[in-house]
Amino acid sequence: MDEYVDPSSGQKYRLTHLGVSAVPFHMKINGNIITVDLVVHYSNHCYTRSRVAGDDEKFVLFTDRKSDGSLDERVFCPTRWKFSKDLPAIIATLNQSLCYAGGSREIFYRVKSDPGGPRVKGWYICGRLGVNPARRQLTMSVRSVHHRTNEPHDTRGSKRFYEILIPFYQAQKAKHTWVV
């Protein structure tokens, strides 16, 4: 989907900034500089939110199944869309940033929204590292962005992004001959 058109107002929202892209990350491993290209995908959760009471059914764009089996109807969110316009630039500069490591190769990055406010308040970008063996790609799926006043569940301390990426890269290099 390259564009969303609001059925009520006719306003158009471009989505092309969320296209798939290869982002290089530079790391030092055993004294050598290694460049790892992650193919970055952005999910529809970067510009939609869960439907709530009062949202007309005609605004539902996607339906996802949650881990508990229930359905999550997704509607366009102008606030998330506005924030999503910065995502490619944020991802491109993530290497030295402090991130929260989560379970299942998840990574959470917080963009502070209120420097004087609570330490954990801000926009959280939820990503997951992965592998696409058929395309011989190391990937990062940006699964969601949302504003929070608390830390995401199941975080395991903060590390620089490259400190999370290095062991992932090394594990994939040991498994796949095409990872160089």
ABEGO torsion letter per residue (X at the ends): XABBBBAAAGBBBBAAAABBBBBBBBBBBGGBBBBBBBBBBBBAAAABBBBBBGBBAAABABBBBBAAGBBBBBBBBAAAAAAAAAAAAAAAAAAABBBBBBBGGBBBBBBBABAABBAABEBBBBBBBBBBAAAGBBBBBBABBBBBABBBBGBBEBBBAAAAAAAAAAAAAAABAABX
